[in-house]
Amino acid sequence: MSSSSSDEVDETLEEMVDQVVDNYIDSVIHGHPNKSKRRAYIERAREQGHNHLWNDYFNDNPTYPPEMFRRRF
């Protein structure tokens, strides 16, 4: 392979790489920013859960004795 042929291949390859890089940079700069997706809100009935735990362990007449609370928590 002659020197000039090798130079032509190098130039062609360099032009292709430049084009790919330019296209990528353009897409990053001018591309649309990703919109952050909002997560769906799931109602967990937290206050009801709190009341349930309170009644099970800390009420005047608890469902579970203090020993059970210490074992679980």
TORMARNU-978454 format. One record per residue: residue number from 1; x, y, z of N, C-alpha, C, CB in turn. Coordinates in Angstrom, 1 decimal, always signed. Atoms other than C-alpha are relative to their C-alpha. Glycine has a CB too. Layout:
// TORMARNU-978454
   pos      n_X      n_Y      n_Z     ca_X     ca_Y     ca_Z      c_X      c_Y      c_Z     cb_X     cb_Y     cb_Z
   NUM        X        Y        Z        X        Y        Z        X        Y        Z        X        Y        Z
...
END
This chain:
// TORMARNU-978454
   pos      n_X      n_Y      n_Z     ca_X     ca_Y     ca_Z      c_X      c_Y      c_Z     cb_X     cb_Y     cb_Z
     1     +0.8     -1.2     +0.0     +0.0     +0.0     +0.0     +0.9     +1.2     +0.0     -1.0     +0.0     +1.2
     2     -0.9     -1.2     +0.1     +1.5     +3.3     -0.9     -0.4     +1.0     +1.0     -0.2     +0.7     -1.4
     3     +0.1     -1.0     -1.0     +1.9     +6.3     +1.3     -1.2     +0.9     -0.2     +1.2     +0.8     +0.1
     4     +1.1     -0.9     +0.3     -0.7     +8.4     -0.5     -1.3     -0.7     +0.2     +0.1     +0.5     -1.5
     5     +1.2     +0.8     -0.3     -3.3     +5.6     -0.3     -0.3     -0.1     +1.5     +0.2     -1.4     -0.6
     6     +0.1     +0.0     -1.5     -2.7     +5.3     +3.4     -0.5     +1.4     +0.5     +1.3     -0.4     +0.7
     7     +0.4     -1.4     -0.4     -3.1     +9.1     +3.8     -1.5     +0.2     -0.4     +0.9     +1.0     -0.7
     8     +1.4     -0.2     +0.4     -6.4     +9.0     +1.9     -0.9     -0.8     +0.9     -0.2     -0.5     -1.5
     9     +0.8     +0.7     -0.9     -7.7     +6.3     +4.1     -0.1     +0.7     +1.4     +0.6     -1.5     +0.2
    10     +0.0     -0.7     -1.3     -6.6     +8.2     +7.2     -0.9     +1.2     +0.0     +1.4     +0.4     +0.3
    11     +0.8     -1.2     +0.2     -8.3    +11.4     +5.9     -1.5     -0.4     +0.0     +0.4     +0.7     -1.2
    12     +1.4     +0.5     +0.1    -11.5     +9.5     +5.1     -0.5     -0.4     +1.4     -0.2     -1.1     -1.0
    13     +0.3     +0.4     -1.3    -11.5     +7.9     +8.5     -0.2     +1.1     +1.0     +1.0     -1.0     +0.6
    14     +0.0     -1.2     -0.9    -10.8    +11.2    +10.3     -1.3     +0.8     -0.3     +1.2     +0.8     -0.2
    15     +1.2     -0.8     +0.3    -13.7    +12.9     +8.4     -1.2     -0.7     +0.5     -0.1     +0.1     -1.5
    16     +1.2     +0.7     -0.6    -16.1    +10.1     +9.4     -0.1     +0.1     +1.5     +0.1     -1.5     -0.4
    17     +0.0     -0.2     -1.4    -15.1    +10.3    +13.0     -0.4     +1.4     +0.4     +1.4     -0.3     +0.6
    18     +0.4     -1.4     -0.2    -15.4    +14.1    +12.9     -1.5     +0.2     -0.1     +0.7     +0.9     -0.9
    19     +1.4     -0.1     +0.2    -18.9    +13.8    +11.5     -0.8     -0.7     +1.1     -0.4     -0.6     -1.4
    20     +0.7     +0.7     -1.1    -20.0    +11.3    +14.1     +0.1     +0.8     +1.3     +0.6     -1.4     +0.3
    21     -0.1     -0.8     -1.2    -18.6    +13.4    +16.9     -0.8     +1.3     -0.1     +1.5     +0.4     +0.3
    22     +0.8     -1.2     +0.2    -20.2    +16.6    +15.5     -1.5     -0.3     +0.2     +0.3     +0.6     -1.4
    23     +1.5     +0.4     -0.1    -23.6    +14.8    +15.2     -0.3     -0.2     +1.5     -0.3     -1.2     -0.8
    24     +0.3     +0.3     -1.4    -23.3    +13.6    +18.8     +0.0     +1.3     +0.8     +1.1     -0.9     +0.6
    25     -0.1     -1.2     -0.7    -22.3    +17.0    +20.1     -1.3     +0.9     -0.3     +1.2     +0.8     -0.3
    26     +1.2     -0.7     +0.4    -25.2    +18.6    +18.2     -1.2     -0.5     +0.7     -0.2     +0.0     -1.5
    27     +1.2     +0.6     -0.6    -27.7    +16.1    +19.6     +0.0     +0.3     +1.5     +0.0     -1.5     -0.2
    28     -0.1     -0.3     -1.4    -26.4    +16.8    +23.2     -0.4     +1.4     +0.3     +1.4     -0.3     +0.5
    29     +0.2     -1.4     -0.2    -26.5    +20.5    +22.8     -1.5     +0.4     -0.3     +0.9     +0.9     -0.8
    30     +1.4     -0.5     +0.5    -29.8    +20.9    +20.9     -1.1     -1.0     +0.3     +0.1     +0.2     -1.5
    31     +1.0     +1.0     -0.3    -31.5    +17.8    +22.1     -1.0     +0.5     +1.1     +0.6     -1.3     +0.4
    32     +1.0     -0.3     -1.0    -34.6    +18.0    +24.3     +0.4     -0.6     +1.3     -1.4     -0.4     -0.4
    33     -0.4     +0.6     -1.4    -33.8    +17.6    +28.0     -1.1     -1.0     +0.4     +0.1     +1.2     +1.0
    34     +0.9     +1.0     -0.5    -35.3    +14.6    +29.5     -0.9     +0.5     +1.1     +0.7     -1.3     +0.5
    35     +0.9     -0.5     -1.0    -38.4    +15.5    +31.5     +0.0     -1.1     +1.1     -1.4     +0.2     -0.5
    36     +0.0     +1.0     -1.1    -38.3    +13.9    +34.9     -1.4     -0.5     +0.2     +0.5     +0.7     +1.4
    37     +1.4     +0.6     -0.2    -41.2    +11.5    +35.4     -0.4     +0.1     +1.5     +0.0     -1.5     -0.5
    38     +0.5     -0.1     -1.4    -43.3    +12.1    +38.4     -0.5     -1.4     +0.4     -1.2     +1.0     +0.1
    39     +0.4     +1.3     -0.6    -43.9     +9.1    +40.6     -1.4     +0.0     +0.4     +0.9     -0.4     +1.1
    40     +1.4     +0.0     -0.4    -47.4     +8.0    +41.2     -0.1     +0.0     +1.6     -0.7     -1.3     -0.6
    41     +0.2     -0.1     -1.4    -48.6     +8.8    +44.7     -1.0     -1.2     +0.4     -0.6     +1.4     +0.4
    42     +0.8     +1.1     -0.5    -49.9     +5.8    +46.6     -0.4     +0.3     +1.4     +0.7     -1.4     -0.1
    43     +0.5     -0.3     -1.3    -52.1     +6.5    +49.5     +0.2     -1.2     +0.9     -1.6     +0.3     +0.0
    44     -0.5     +1.1     -0.9    -50.7     +4.4    +52.4     -0.8     +0.0     +1.3     +1.4     +0.1     +0.3
    45     +0.7     +0.0     -1.2    -53.1     +5.3    +55.2     +0.9     +0.0     +1.2     -1.0     -1.1     +0.1
    46     -1.0     -0.1     -1.0    -50.2     +6.3    +57.4     -0.5     +0.3     +1.4     +1.1     +1.0     -0.4
    47     +0.5     -0.4     -1.3    -52.2     +7.9    +60.1     -0.8     -1.2     +0.6     -1.0     +1.2     -0.1
    48     +0.7     +1.2     -0.5    -54.4     +4.8    +60.4     +1.0     -1.0     +0.5     -0.9     -0.6     -1.1
    49     -1.0     +1.0     -0.4    -51.3     +2.6    +60.6     +0.6     +0.4     +1.3     +1.1     -0.1     -1.1
    50     -0.5     -0.5     -1.2    -49.9     +4.8    +63.3     -0.9     -0.3     +1.2     +0.3     +1.6     -0.1
    51     +1.0     +0.3     -1.0    -53.1     +4.5    +65.3     -0.1     -1.4     +0.3     -1.4     +0.6     -0.4
    52     +0.0     +1.4     -0.2    -53.1     +0.8    +64.8     +1.2     -0.5     +0.8     +0.0     -0.8     -1.4
    53     -1.1     +0.4     -0.8    -49.6     +0.4    +66.1     -0.1     +0.5     +1.5     +1.3     +0.5     -0.6
    54     +0.2     -0.6     -1.3    -50.3     +2.7    +69.0     -1.0     -0.8     +0.9     -0.5     +1.5     -0.1
    55     +1.0     +0.8     -0.7    -53.4     +0.7    +70.0     +0.6     -1.4     +0.3     -1.3     -0.1     -0.8
    56     -0.6     +1.4     -0.3    -51.5     -2.6    +69.7     +1.0     +0.0     +1.1     +0.6     -0.5     -1.3
    57     -1.1     +0.1     -1.0    -48.6     -1.7    +71.9     +0.0     +1.0     +1.1     +1.3     +0.2     -0.8
    58     -0.1     -1.0     -1.0    -49.1     +1.5    +73.9     -1.4     +0.5     +0.6     +0.6     +1.2     -0.6
    59     +1.3     -0.3     -0.6    -52.8     +1.7    +74.7     -0.1     -0.5     +1.4     -1.2     -0.7     -0.9
    60     +0.2     +0.4     -1.3    -54.1     +1.3    +78.2     -0.3     -1.5     +0.1     -1.2     +0.7     +0.7
    61     +0.2     +1.4     +0.1    -55.2     -2.2    +77.2     +0.6     -0.5     -1.3     -1.6     -0.3     +0.1
    62     -0.7     +0.3     +1.3    -52.6     -3.2    +74.5     -0.3     -1.4     -0.4     +1.5     +0.2     +0.2
    63     +0.2     +1.3     +0.6    -53.1     -6.1    +72.2     +1.2     -0.9     +0.3     -0.2     +0.1     -1.6
    64     -1.2     +0.8     -0.2    -49.5     -7.3    +72.7     +0.7     +0.5     +1.3     +1.0     +0.1     -1.2
    65     -0.6     -0.4     -1.2    -47.6     -7.2    +76.0     +1.4     +0.7     -0.3     +0.3     -1.2     +1.0
    66     -1.3     -0.7     +0.2    -44.4     -5.1    +76.5     +1.2     -0.9     -0.4     +0.4     +0.7     +1.3
    67     -1.1     +0.9     +0.4    -42.2     -8.2    +76.1     +0.0     -0.3     -1.5     -0.2     -1.4     +0.8
    68     +0.2     +0.2     +1.5    -43.6     -8.7    +72.6     +0.6     +1.2     -0.7     -1.4     -0.3     -0.4
    69     -0.5     -1.2     +0.6    -42.8     -5.1    +71.8     +1.6     +0.0     -0.1     -0.5     +1.3     +0.7
    70     -1.5     +0.1     -0.1    -39.1     -5.5    +72.9     +0.5     -1.0     -1.0     +0.4     -0.3     +1.4
    71     -0.5     +1.1     +0.9    -38.8     -8.7    +70.9     -0.1     +0.5     -1.5     -0.8     -1.2     +0.2
    72     +0.2     -0.4     +1.4    -40.1     -7.1    +67.7     +0.7     +1.3     -0.4     -1.5     +0.1     -0.3
    73     -0.6     -1.3     +0.3    -38.6     -3.6    +68.0     +1.2     +0.2     +0.8     -1.0     +1.1     +0.1
END
